[in-house]
Amino acid sequence: MKIASNELQALQPARPLAFDVGRLRGDFPILARRVHGQPLVYLDNAATSQKPRAVVDAEARYYAEYNANIHRGLHCLSEEATAAYEAARDRVQRFVNAARREEIVFVRGTTEAINLVAASYGQRLRPGDEILISAMEHHSNIVPWQLLCERSGARLCVAPIDDAGQLRLDEFERLLGPRTRLVAVTHVSNALGSINPVAELVALAHAHGAAVLVDGAQAVPHLKVDVQALDCDFYAFSGHKLYGPTGVGVLYGKAALLDAMPPWQGGGDMIRQVSFARTTYNDLPYKFEAGTPNIAGGIGLGAAIDYVDALGLDAVAAHERDLLAYATARAADTPGLRLIGTAAAKAGILSFVVDGVHAHDVGTILDRAGVAVRSGHHCAMPVMERFGVPATVRASFALYNTRAEVDALFAALARVREVFA
Ligand SMILES: Cc1ncc(COP(=O)(O)O)c(C=O)c1O
């Protein structure tokens, strides 16, 4: 079960030079550490991914060299900070291929992006209107809509999933009706790994006159996302799952929609003119960015995107597909292990239960072996209910993981069987 770092490297599958896992692991300082005396095998990337030194350095450089508030100062440091922060916005725009930089709103993360749309766009919903989500959503893409339904009198409709964890397209289409105002679906399920056919869902929703928000939290680190090709109205994601800092994320929205939406928070930066009689609001995207933002985080996110772009998301996706296929094959050979989520189109997430052993016990034993996974409901309780399990163990892969780490996971799982035999 003990695997030394040099062995991990020796077991690397052959890769083209452009995507050399052994080399790029060196970019992530944390991967060199040990946990409980074992080399860290970090497989909790769907919760948050580790950060390359370029991201850590970009944040540190901001604080050490040009820390200042942005947009308001005329002094040199403020101008440098503003330029760096706004350059990060340009990077995000290119990364998701948004038509205009004003369509990129910086927020705290996916959760805040969805709440922004619910609070602002949601004001146009009326009693009897419908919001359609899927049965595989993260709580962040359920609860804001429930709150909106309580406020507006709208109704929440849920498209079911099949036994493999795939959205039932027939049911999704059947649930789209004349009262459907908004569809909110995840691009990739965090609990199952299923990839939804988002472009198809958007086309169906638009044919019924509904706007579409896509929760891209689990997609942007693994798939090339083109918001114009998807034609979605809103796209939300978090920096910290994309090798960037915590506390920063993005809401993409089509400019015409954002323009027509009221602000959701009031404060500095989101205004043009304030008097006690009347306040007018700033242009996009600042209308939605009240108060001092996470400046270091935004700059760090820009650095994270540069890092991922340099590797190429296609190469990252191919590598992660290889890991998923390898892990899935190993799971099939493991007695007592049942996969939860076997969609034909899947991102690098392996969710499973072990017969007779609670997921938390599995997670604890894996941790002692240095293997970090997530055990629980993954903020997707309805998914657990759908599959009749209280919790699953989830191993989720990132660009720096290796087949040897998958072997370490299964070696530790063998230990679980010994302990509970
Ligand atoms: C699919 C999905 N949506 C939304 C979120 C919420 O992201 P955050 O906590 O960064 O706002 C997560 C986080 O795990 C997620 O996996």
The ligand as an ORCA input file, in Angstrom:
! r2SCAN-3c Opt
* xyz 0 1
  C     -21.956     21.110     -9.504
  C     -21.637     22.118     -8.445
  N     -22.352     23.247     -8.380
  C     -22.111     24.199     -7.475
  C     -21.115     24.040     -6.544
  C     -20.876     25.125     -5.548
  O     -19.632     25.694     -5.750
  P     -19.057     26.763     -4.718
  O     -19.148     26.129     -3.356
  O     -17.657     26.974     -5.171
  O     -19.903     27.983     -4.827
  C     -20.355     22.869     -6.542
  C     -19.319     22.644     -5.532
  O     -18.989     21.537     -5.192
  C     -20.622     21.892     -7.529
  O     -19.916     20.766     -7.582
*
